[in-house]
Amino acid sequence: MTKCFEKVAVISILITASLVLMGPVNAVADEASGIDRNIMNALQDLYESAPSAKVLGEKAAGILVFPDMVKGGFMIGGQYGTGGLIKGGKVVAYYSSTALSYGLQIGAQKFGYALFFMGEKDLDYLKKSEGWEVGGAPSLVIADKGVATALSTTTVREGIYAFFFGQKGLMAGLGLQGTKITEYKPE
């Protein structure tokens, strides 16, 4: 039994390490303009598929978009992706998003997500923290179909709203608990 568990642990670590190492290579290889275009296209696609996201975007102090997250694992998992902060219709800073997890899980998935910071104080927390851990500070609302259809200019409150989009692959569950978001400078 322990030999089997050791093999599973080694395979899981190798899968997770390869996923995490793949992410930065793509981000460094792209020029900032290519990254910006990818971020803005992903946001536009989200707006088309979830009109309530556009309502939030019009009121948000800033929008942090991660268009190409990769998640995978077997018992031990990881996810990685890069994105950018949009203010005033332009990408003003770049961020990476990483997470490690353990438990009953298997599979691989690609997806994107956007965080809508509704107030300046929420956005300031992101800027001031040296690696923001989602779930450790400002209130976060995951906008599933039920929440998303109820959003309007009168129901939106302070805090941060998260939308997932473009899921491909098979992996049980999507969540942001334990995700670390850190600013970086592309080359």
C-alpha positions as CSV (number, residue, x, y, z in Angstrom):
1,M,0.0,0.0,0.0
2,T,2.8,2.5,0.8
3,K,4.7,1.7,-2.4
4,C,1.5,2.5,-4.4
5,F,1.0,5.7,-2.4
6,E,4.7,6.7,-3.0
7,K,4.3,6.2,-6.7
8,V,1.1,8.3,-6.8
9,A,2.8,11.0,-4.8
10,V,5.8,11.1,-7.1
11,I,3.6,11.2,-10.3
12,S,1.4,13.9,-8.8
13,I,4.5,16.1,-7.9
14,L,5.9,15.7,-11.4
15,I,2.6,16.6,-13.0
16,T,2.2,19.6,-10.8
17,A,5.8,20.8,-11.2
18,S,5.5,20.5,-15.0
19,L,2.3,22.6,-15.1
20,V,3.7,25.3,-12.9
21,L,6.9,25.4,-14.9
22,M,5.0,25.7,-18.2
23,G,3.3,28.9,-17.1
24,P,6.1,31.4,-16.8
25,V,7.7,30.3,-20.1
26,N,4.6,31.3,-22.0
27,A,4.4,34.6,-20.1
28,V,8.0,35.6,-20.7
29,A,7.9,34.5,-24.4
30,D,4.9,36.8,-25.1
31,E,5.5,40.6,-25.5
32,A,3.4,42.8,-23.3
33,S,1.2,43.8,-26.3
34,G,0.4,40.2,-27.0
35,I,-0.5,39.6,-23.3
36,D,-2.6,42.7,-23.3
37,R,-4.5,41.5,-26.4
38,N,-5.1,38.1,-24.9
39,I,-6.5,39.7,-21.7
40,M,-8.8,42.1,-23.5
41,N,-10.1,39.4,-25.9
42,A,-10.8,37.1,-22.9
43,L,-12.7,39.9,-21.1
44,Q,-14.7,40.6,-24.3
45,D,-15.6,36.9,-24.6
46,L,-16.7,36.9,-21.0
47,Y,-18.9,40.0,-21.6
48,E,-20.6,38.2,-24.5
49,S,-21.3,35.0,-22.6
50,A,-22.2,36.7,-19.3
51,P,-23.9,40.1,-19.7
52,S,-23.9,40.6,-15.9
53,A,-20.1,40.6,-16.1
54,K,-20.3,43.7,-18.3
55,V,-22.6,45.4,-15.7
56,L,-19.9,44.8,-13.1
57,G,-17.1,45.9,-15.6
58,E,-18.8,49.3,-16.1
59,K,-18.8,49.9,-12.3
60,A,-15.6,48.2,-11.2
61,A,-12.6,50.1,-10.0
62,G,-10.4,47.5,-11.7
63,I,-10.7,44.1,-13.3
64,L,-8.0,41.4,-12.9
65,V,-8.3,38.9,-15.8
66,F,-6.5,35.5,-16.0
67,P,-7.3,34.2,-19.5
68,D,-5.3,31.0,-19.6
69,M,-5.2,29.1,-16.3
70,V,-3.9,25.5,-16.3
71,K,-4.9,23.1,-13.5
72,G,-4.0,19.5,-13.1
73,G,-3.3,16.8,-10.6
74,F,-3.6,13.4,-9.2
75,M,-4.1,13.5,-5.4
76,I,-1.8,16.5,-5.4
77,G,-2.6,19.3,-7.8
78,G,-1.6,22.7,-8.9
79,Q,-2.7,25.5,-11.1
80,Y,-0.9,28.4,-12.8
81,G,-1.6,31.3,-15.1
82,T,-0.8,34.9,-15.9
83,G,-3.1,37.9,-16.4
84,G,-3.4,41.6,-16.0
85,L,-5.2,44.3,-14.2
86,I,-7.4,46.5,-16.3
87,K,-8.2,50.1,-15.2
88,G,-9.7,52.7,-17.5
89,G,-9.9,50.2,-20.4
90,K,-6.1,49.5,-20.4
91,V,-3.9,46.8,-18.8
92,V,-1.9,48.6,-16.2
93,A,-0.1,45.8,-14.3
94,Y,0.6,42.0,-14.7
95,Y,-0.1,39.3,-12.2
96,S,0.5,35.5,-11.9
97,S,-2.0,33.2,-10.1
98,T,-0.8,30.0,-8.5
99,A,-2.4,27.4,-6.2
100,L,-1.5,24.0,-4.9
101,S,-4.1,21.5,-3.5
102,Y,-4.3,18.0,-2.2
103,G,-7.0,15.5,-1.7
104,L,-9.2,13.3,-3.8
105,Q,-8.7,14.8,-7.3
106,I,-7.6,13.7,-10.7
107,G,-7.6,15.4,-14.1
108,A,-6.4,18.4,-16.1
109,Q,-8.3,21.5,-17.1
110,K,-7.8,24.9,-18.8
111,F,-9.9,27.8,-17.8
112,G,-10.0,31.6,-17.3
113,Y,-11.3,33.8,-14.5
114,A,-11.8,37.5,-13.9
115,L,-12.0,39.3,-10.6
116,F,-14.1,42.5,-10.5
117,F,-12.8,44.9,-7.8
118,M,-15.8,47.1,-7.0
119,G,-14.2,49.6,-4.7
120,E,-10.8,51.4,-4.5
121,K,-10.2,49.9,-1.0
122,D,-10.5,46.4,-2.5
123,L,-8.1,47.3,-5.3
124,D,-5.7,48.9,-2.9
125,Y,-5.5,45.7,-0.9
126,L,-4.4,43.8,-4.0
127,K,-1.7,46.5,-4.8
128,K,-0.4,46.7,-1.2
129,S,-0.3,43.0,-0.4
130,E,2.9,41.2,-1.5
131,G,1.1,38.2,-2.9
132,W,-2.6,38.3,-2.2
133,E,-4.0,35.0,-0.9
134,V,-7.6,34.8,-2.1
135,G,-9.8,33.9,0.8
136,G,-7.6,35.8,3.3
137,A,-9.0,39.3,2.9
138,P,-11.8,41.3,1.2
139,S,-15.1,39.6,0.6
140,L,-15.2,37.5,-2.6
141,V,-18.4,36.5,-4.4
142,I,-18.2,33.6,-6.9
143,A,-20.7,34.6,-9.6
144,D,-22.3,31.3,-10.6
145,K,-25.3,31.3,-12.9
146,G,-27.7,32.1,-10.0
147,V,-25.7,35.1,-8.7
148,A,-24.9,36.3,-12.2
149,T,-28.5,36.5,-13.3
150,A,-29.4,38.6,-10.2
151,L,-26.6,41.2,-10.7
152,S,-27.7,44.7,-11.8
153,T,-26.4,48.2,-11.2
154,T,-28.6,48.3,-8.0
155,T,-27.6,44.9,-6.5
156,V,-23.8,45.3,-6.9
157,R,-22.1,46.0,-3.7
158,E,-18.5,46.6,-2.5
159,G,-16.2,43.6,-2.6
160,I,-14.8,41.4,-5.3
161,Y,-16.8,39.3,-7.8
162,A,-15.3,36.3,-9.6
163,F,-16.4,34.8,-12.9
164,F,-15.0,31.6,-14.4
165,F,-15.0,31.1,-18.2
166,G,-13.7,28.9,-21.0
167,Q,-13.5,25.7,-19.1
168,K,-11.9,22.8,-21.1
169,G,-10.9,19.4,-19.9
170,L,-12.0,17.3,-17.0
171,M,-11.3,18.2,-13.4
172,A,-13.6,18.1,-10.4
173,G,-14.5,21.6,-9.2
174,L,-13.2,25.1,-9.6
175,G,-12.3,27.4,-6.7
176,L,-10.1,30.2,-5.7
177,Q,-9.5,29.4,-2.0
178,G,-5.8,29.3,-1.4
179,T,-4.9,30.9,-4.7
180,K,-2.0,33.3,-4.5
181,I,-1.9,36.3,-6.8
182,T,1.4,38.1,-7.3
183,E,2.5,41.1,-9.5
184,Y,5.2,40.5,-12.0
185,K,6.9,42.3,-14.9
186,P,6.8,40.7,-18.3
187,E,9.9,40.9,-20.5
